Amino acid sequence: MRRSLMILPILAVLIVSGGVAASTGWPKGYLTSGEFDVTTVLEPAPRPGDPRYQTDRAIFRDTRRFVGTPRYALATADAVTGIPALMHDYSCAVGVNLTPENAPKLAHLMQRATADTGGETNKAKEFYQRQRPFMIDKGQICQPQSELYDQKNHRMSYDYPSGHTTNGWTWALVLSSIAPDRAQAILERGRAYGDSRFLCGAHNESAVEAGMLSASATMALVQTKPEYEADRADAKAELDALRVSGPKSTGCDAETALIHMRVMPKVDAAH
């Protein structure tokens, strides 16, 4: 059953533990090392003096007004990563309750696909090394800063592109190809998942756009791989059967209303 928006933050904590367990033994992606370089595709990250840089700052400051609202609660829940969390997040859009237990082939497919798209985004993060918005302007964010800290390099992880958005948009692209009759709802959920990152305050809006492009560009190559297509076919057969006999998603009206609420920040880049 879908969680209600009143208990999103509570269940988000529970899902984290499941996500950590699911990431153990993560399989390799479909691409070979050095086969693709997304930094040649992405626009450069905004820098001081670039109008996009000032617009990002204005968007961060303006969207702090969403703190405490139901849409901010959804952004808080969307900050949780891992297979169980992403399956939950897309259950309403797909129309069936997805779990690692009832859709293991889908979980395997997504682990491999996001290994590729996430790897390319991480490469771009290190290339551009852009600071996150809350390190430039003061403002509350929807998750502990410790969750964004790069333990390996002993510093805050970088902003551009957004890794969460890359992950969420990869799910949207793959799921919409598996369940094309649900593509509209799935892609809308993917867009909203990205919006959640700048509403959260963890990323700049430009990093969200770059995360979507990074995922799309990488998946354009991934989907040409025979191994990917074989895994996708298995996942589609699994999902087709689940949609006939599996537990239906319920309680989706509140989430759908929030997803349809397009966020239009009030931006005055001159201040």
N, C-alpha and C positions, 0 to 999 in steps of 0.2 A: 504494500500500500504506500502511496506517496506521502511524504511528510507534509505537514501543514507548515505554512510560513512562520507560525508562532514558535515552532521548535526547530527551525533550521539550524541556528547556531549550536544547539545541543547535539543534534544528530551529526553535525559536521565533525565534531570531536570523535564520535564513535567511528565514523567512516575512515578517519585518518589511520587508525590502527589496522583496519582492513586493507587500506591502500598500501601500507608499508609491507604487509605480509605478501600481498599480491605481486610486489615488485621483486621479490626474491627470485633469483635465477632468470632474470629478464633475458629473452632471446635476442639474437642479433637482428639487424634490419635486413632489408632486401637489396640494398645498394652495397657495392664494394667500396673500400676506402679510396678516397680521391676521385671517385666517379663523378661527383657533382660538387659545385661550390656555389652556394646560394648568395654569397657576398657579391658576386658579379651580377646578380639579378636585382637585389634590393637597392632602393634609393639610399644614399648616405644618411646616417642618423642626424637629426637636427643638432646644430651647434649654436653657441651664443652668437648673435648677430643675424641668424637665420630667422625669418618671420615665423617659420614653423616652430622654432624653439620658444618664442614668446607665446604663440598660440597654445602650445602644450602647457606652459606655466599657467596661463589664464584658465584653461580647462580644468587643471588640477585644483586651482583655488575655488573655482565656481562649483565644482561637483562635490565639495565638502558639505554642501547644503543637503545632500541626500543622506547624510549620517543619521541613523535612527529610523529611516523609512523602510517600508517593506522591500523596496528595490535594493536598498543597501543590504538588507538581510539576505536577499538572493545572491548578491555579490559576495557576501561572506561565505555562504555555502559553496559557491562556485570556486572559492579559493582552495578548496580541498581537492587534492589530486589522487590519482590511483585508479585502477580498473573498476573497483566497486563504485567509487564516487561518480566516475564518468558514465558508467552504465545507468546509474540512478538518474543522473542529470538528463539523459536522453530518453528515458523510459516513456515519458509523456509524449514526446515528439514521435517516437516510433509506434506507440500505441500498445506496448506490452511491457510488463515489468521485467527488466533485464538484470541478471545477476551473473557473477562468474560461474556459479553452479549450473544455471540452466542454459548458459551460452558460452561454453568453454572455447569453442572454435572461434567465435567472435573475439573473445578476450585474447586469444593467441594472435589473430590477425592484427588487432589493434596494438598489441605490444610490439610487434615487429614494425608496423607502419610508423608508429610514434618514435621508435628508436631511430628511424631515418630522419623524420621531420624534426624531432627534438635535437638530434645531433647537428643538423645544419643550423638550426637557430642558435644553439650554444656556440657554434663556430662564429656566427655573426656577432653575438654578444661580445665575445673576446676581441673581435676585430674592431668594433665601434666603441666599446667601453663607455657607454653613456650612463650617467648617473640616473638613479630612480628619482621620481618627482619629489618625494618627501625629504630627500637629501638636499634639495634646492630651496623649496618653500615649506613652511611649517603647515601641518595639517594631519588630522587623524586618518589612519588607514584601517582596513577591515580585518587585518590579520597581524599577528605579532611580527615585528621586524626580524626576530630571530629566525623565522621560517624562510626568510629571503637572504639569509647570510650564507656566504660561500665559505664553508668550513675548510675546504681544501686550501684556498688561497688567503684565508683569514681576512676577508673583507666582504662588504655588501655585494651581492651579485648584481650584474648589470641589467639595464632596462630594455635595450633595443636589440632584437625584437622581443616581444613578450612570449615566454615559453608556455605559459598557461594557454594563451590564445592559439599558439601553434598547435598545442595538444588538442584543444577543443575543436579547432577548425579541421584538423585531421579526422577526428571522429565524425564531424558533420559531413565531410566529403565522402568518406568511406560508407557511412550508414545510408546516405542519400543514394549511393550507387547500388546498395543492397536492397533498399526498400524505396524505389523511385516514386511510388504512389504517396509516400510520406515525405518526399524531398522538401516541399515548402516548409513544413513544420520543423523538420530536422535542420535545415539551413538557417531558419529564423532562430532556432535555439543556439546554433553555433555562433551567429552574429551576436546574440545577447550574452553568450558566454564571454566573448571578447569584450563587449561593453562593460561587463562586470569588472574587468581589470582596471580600467581607468576610473570607474565609479568607486572601486575599492581604494584607489589611490596608490596602488602598488606599481602601476605602470603609467607612462604617458600615453595619450591617445595615439600618437604616431607609432609607438611601439606595438599597439594593438593592430593597427593597419599592417605593419611590417610582419607581425606574426601570422596574419592570415595569408599574406603574399608568400611568406617563407614556406608555409605548409602547402599552399597550392602549387608552387613551383616545384617543390621536392616531390609531391605526389604525382605530378605530371610524368616524372621519370619512373617512380616506383610502380605505377600502374601498368607499365610496359613489361614488367618482369614476369616470366611464367610462374615462378614460385608464388608471387603475390596473387596472380589470377587464380591459381589452384586453391590457395587458402581463402580467397574471397568467395569462390564458388562453394566451398565447404561451409563457410560462415553464412552465406545466403540461404543454403538449404536448411541449415540449422534454424536461422531466424524465420524463414518461411513457415516451418513447422511450429515454431514457438508462437508465432502470431495467430495460428489457428487454435492451438490447444493450451497455450500458456496463460498465466495470470495477467489480466488486463490492468493497465495503469488506471488508477483512480485518484480523485482529488486534484486534478490537473488544472481546474479552472483558474485558480488564483495565480499559479505560475504562468499560465498562458497570458493572462491579463498583464502581468509585469513584463513579459517578453515583448508584447505588442506595444508597450509604452516606450517609444523611442526617446532616447535621451538627447536633448538639444541644449548643450551648455550655452550659457550667456557669456560670450567671449568679447573682451575688449583688450586686444593685444597691446594697446598702447600703455596699459597700466600693469 
